[in-house]
Amino acid sequence: MTNKQRFLVIIQLCFAFSLFLWFLVQPFMGEYFSLRSRMLFYEYVMGTSDLLKKQEDQKNKLENNKMRFTKLPEFEKERIAQNYQILQDYAQRPASVKTLDGIKILFFYIPIFQLAWIFFALTIGVLLLLNKPGARQAAWLLPVLAFCYGIDNYQNGQVLAPSADQIIFPSEKELLQDYVAYQANDENLSSHENLKKAWHYYLIAHWSQEKGENQKEQLEEAEFHFTKARLLLMQKENPQQWIISLRERTNGWLLMLYFIWNIYFAWKMNKNSPQIT
């Protein structure tokens, strides 16, 4: 095996081992970011977010939100608090349980061809480094598995449904038509500034319950009610919703690149070269 071939084997092993670890740590990392982002919405509405309190411009807003939360109907407060507790309990599962969940994901949820590719990429890579007989020929199994995975992903890969709270977001076209033309038609404003102004006016018009001259307070109150409405919609989502992304349909060009790399790897491993023992 030449030095170039050995270098390619090491790269392939890095790819396979990184993918293996990525799936294994999902209950720790992937789940954490998914749940933490959802929990932050609850903490914002309840005014209890330690993370947001570190930002000077958010301190007063959180205090005001805490007061607004206490004034909500009792059934809404209970529902929000209960849903937050469900997420918190799920996120605080013992490390042993999360590790077991990672193993379950790896062996029972990952597409079979992708799992097979990880196993054989690691096994064949080690055998190639040890210069074992038949390892070079076995490398041709990898593009076959990559091709099978690509077909399976194209046919059975899941197209992720939009989040349950997306239905209350207005479209960009609606914002521009209904609000920019009315309030933010200054030619000196950039499109980003126009959209930002339009978004603020949308919130005030549709979600503010306190009418007055103080636009800042109206906007803050509107953001509170809009976020609360999002929470009531997001409660329908299972805490394990993030797992679906592991079977998400991959871009066709990325699948093609994946297949080409494995073809190239197998070809280079079988290319005539002096043996090193």
C-alpha positions in Angstrom: 0.0 0.0 0.0 1.4 3.4 -1.0 1.4 6.4 1.3 -1.3 8.1 -0.7 -3.5 5.0 -0.4 -2.8 4.9 3.3 -3.8 8.5 3.6 -7.1 7.9 1.8 -7.8 5.0 4.2 -7.3 7.2 7.2 -9.6 9.8 5.7 -12.3 7.1 5.1 -11.9 5.9 8.6 -12.3 9.4 9.9 -15.5 9.9 7.9 -17.0 6.6 9.1 -15.9 7.0 12.8 -17.2 10.6 12.9 -20.6 9.5 11.5 -20.7 6.7 14.1 -20.0 9.1 16.9 -22.4 11.7 15.5 -25.3 9.2 15.8 -24.2 7.9 19.1 -24.1 11.3 20.8 -27.4 12.6 19.4 -29.3 12.0 22.7 -26.7 14.3 24.3 -25.9 17.0 21.7 -28.7 16.9 19.0 -31.4 16.4 21.6 -29.9 19.1 23.9 -30.0 21.8 21.2 -33.5 20.8 20.0 -35.0 20.8 23.5 -33.0 23.8 24.8 -34.3 26.0 22.0 -37.9 25.0 22.8 -37.4 25.4 26.5 -36.1 28.9 25.9 -39.4 30.0 24.5 -41.1 28.8 27.7 -38.6 30.6 29.9 -39.1 33.8 27.8 -42.8 33.8 28.3 -42.6 32.9 32.1 -39.8 35.5 32.5 -37.4 32.9 34.1 -34.6 32.6 31.5 -31.2 32.9 33.1 -29.6 33.0 29.7 -31.6 36.0 28.6 -31.1 37.8 31.9 -27.4 38.1 31.1 -28.4 40.4 28.2 -28.9 44.0 29.5 -31.6 44.8 26.9 -33.6 41.7 27.9 -33.7 42.1 31.7 -36.6 44.5 31.9 -38.5 42.6 29.2 -38.2 39.4 31.2 -39.5 41.1 34.4 -42.4 42.5 32.4 -43.1 39.1 30.9 -43.2 37.5 34.4 -45.9 40.0 35.3 -47.8 39.3 32.1 -47.6 35.6 32.8 -49.1 35.9 36.2 -52.1 37.7 34.6 -52.9 34.9 32.1 -55.9 32.7 32.7 -55.2 29.9 35.1 -55.6 27.1 32.6 -53.1 28.7 30.2 -50.5 29.1 33.0 -50.9 25.5 34.1 -50.7 24.2 30.5 -47.5 26.2 29.8 -45.9 25.2 33.1 -46.8 21.5 32.7 -45.4 21.4 29.1 -42.2 23.1 30.3 -41.9 20.5 33.1 -42.3 17.6 30.6 -39.5 19.0 28.4 -37.3 19.6 31.5 -37.9 16.1 32.9 -37.1 14.5 29.5 -34.0 16.6 29.0 -32.7 15.6 32.5 -32.8 11.9 31.9 -29.7 10.1 33.4 -26.7 9.7 31.2 -27.1 5.9 31.2 -30.5 6.3 29.7 -29.3 8.7 27.1 -26.5 6.4 26.2 -28.9 3.5 25.8 -31.1 5.7 23.6 -28.0 6.5 21.5 -27.4 2.8 21.0 -31.1 2.2 20.1 -30.9 5.1 17.5 -27.7 3.7 16.0 -29.0 0.1 15.6 -32.8 0.5 15.2 -33.4 3.8 13.6 -30.6 4.6 11.3 -31.3 3.4 7.7 -29.9 -0.2 7.3 -27.6 0.7 4.3 -26.1 3.6 6.1 -25.5 1.5 9.2 -23.9 -1.2 7.0 -21.7 1.4 5.3 -20.4 2.6 8.7 -19.6 -1.0 9.8 -17.9 -2.1 6.6 -16.1 1.3 6.2 -14.5 0.9 9.6 -13.8 -2.9 9.2 -12.4 -2.7 5.7 -10.4 0.4 6.6 -8.7 -1.4 9.5 -8.0 -4.5 7.3 -6.5 -2.3 4.6 -4.1 -0.7 7.1 -3.1 -4.1 8.2 -2.6 -5.1 4.6 -4.9 -8.2 5.0 -5.6 -10.4 1.9 -9.0 -9.6 0.2 -9.3 -6.2 1.9 -8.7 -4.3 -1.4 -11.4 -6.3 -3.2 -13.8 -5.8 -0.3 -13.5 -2.0 -0.8 -15.8 -2.3 -3.8 -18.6 -3.2 -1.3 -18.6 0.4 -0.1 -19.8 2.1 -3.3 -22.5 -0.6 -3.6 -23.7 0.2 -0.1 -23.5 4.0 -0.9 -25.6 3.4 -4.0 -28.2 1.4 -2.2 -28.4 4.0 0.6 -28.9 6.7 -2.0 -31.8 4.9 -3.7 -33.3 4.1 -0.3 -32.9 7.7 0.9 -34.5 9.0 -2.3 -37.5 6.7 -2.1 -38.0 6.5 1.7 -36.3 9.6 3.1 -38.6 11.8 5.1 -39.5 15.3 4.1 -39.6 17.1 7.4 -42.9 18.7 8.1 -42.8 22.4 9.2 -43.0 23.1 12.9 -46.5 23.2 14.3 -46.1 26.9 15.1 -45.4 27.9 11.5 -49.1 28.4 10.7 -49.2 31.7 12.6 -46.3 33.3 10.8 -47.3 35.6 8.0 -45.6 35.3 4.6 -43.0 37.8 3.5 -45.4 38.8 0.7 -48.1 39.5 3.2 -45.9 41.6 5.4 -44.7 43.7 2.4 -48.1 44.2 0.9 -50.1 45.0 4.1 -47.5 46.8 6.2 -44.5 48.1 4.3 -46.7 50.0 1.8 -48.6 51.6 4.8 -45.9 52.4 7.3 -42.4 51.6 6.0 -42.3 53.0 2.5 -39.2 55.2 3.0 -37.0 54.8 -0.1 -33.9 55.2 2.1 -34.7 52.0 4.0 -33.1 48.8 3.0 -35.3 45.7 2.3 -34.1 44.3 5.6 -35.1 47.4 7.5 -38.4 47.4 5.7 -39.1 43.8 6.7 -38.1 44.5 10.3 -40.5 47.5 10.4 -43.2 45.5 8.8 -42.8 42.6 11.2 -43.1 45.0 14.2 -46.2 46.6 12.8 -47.7 43.2 12.2 -47.1 42.2 15.8 -48.6 45.3 17.2 -51.6 45.2 14.9 -52.5 41.5 15.5 -51.0 40.6 18.9 -51.0 43.7 21.1 -53.9 43.9 23.5 -52.9 47.2 25.0 -53.5 50.1 22.7 -51.6 53.3 23.4 -49.0 55.7 22.2 -45.9 53.9 23.6 -45.0 51.7 20.6 -42.1 50.0 22.4 -44.4 48.7 25.2 -46.9 47.6 22.6 -44.3 45.7 20.7 -43.0 44.0 23.8 -46.5 43.0 24.8 -47.2 41.8 21.3 -44.1 39.7 21.2 -45.2 38.1 24.5 -48.6 37.1 23.2 -47.2 35.9 19.9 -44.6 33.7 21.6 -47.3 32.4 24.0 -49.4 31.4 21.0 -46.4 29.6 19.5 -46.0 27.6 22.7 -49.6 26.5 22.7 -49.1 25.1 19.2 -45.7 23.6 19.9 -47.1 21.6 22.8 -48.4 19.1 20.2 -44.8 18.1 19.2 -43.2 15.1 20.8 -39.9 15.7 22.7 -38.4 13.1 20.4 -39.5 15.0 17.3 -35.8 15.7 16.5 -35.2 12.0 15.8 -37.1 12.2 12.5 -34.3 14.4 11.1 -32.0 11.4 11.2 -34.0 9.9 8.3 -34.4 13.2 6.5 -34.2 13.0 2.7 -30.8 14.2 1.6 -30.0 16.5 -1.3 -29.5 14.4 -4.5 -26.1 16.1 -5.3 -24.8 15.2 -1.8 -25.8 11.6 -2.4 -24.0 11.6 -5.7 -20.9 13.1 -4.1 -21.1 10.4 -1.4 -21.3 7.6 -4.1 -18.5 9.1 -6.2 -16.1 9.3 -3.2 -16.7 5.6 -2.5 -16.1 4.7 -6.1 -12.9 6.7 -6.1 -11.8 5.2 -2.8 -12.4 1.6 -4.0 -10.6 2.3 -7.3 -7.6 3.8 -5.6 -7.4 0.8 -3.2 -7.4 -1.6 -6.1 -5.0 0.3 -8.3 -1.7 -1.6 -8.9 0.9 -0.6 -6.4 3.8 -2.2 -4.6 2.9 -4.2 -1.5 4.3 -3.1 1.8 4.5 -5.7 4.5 
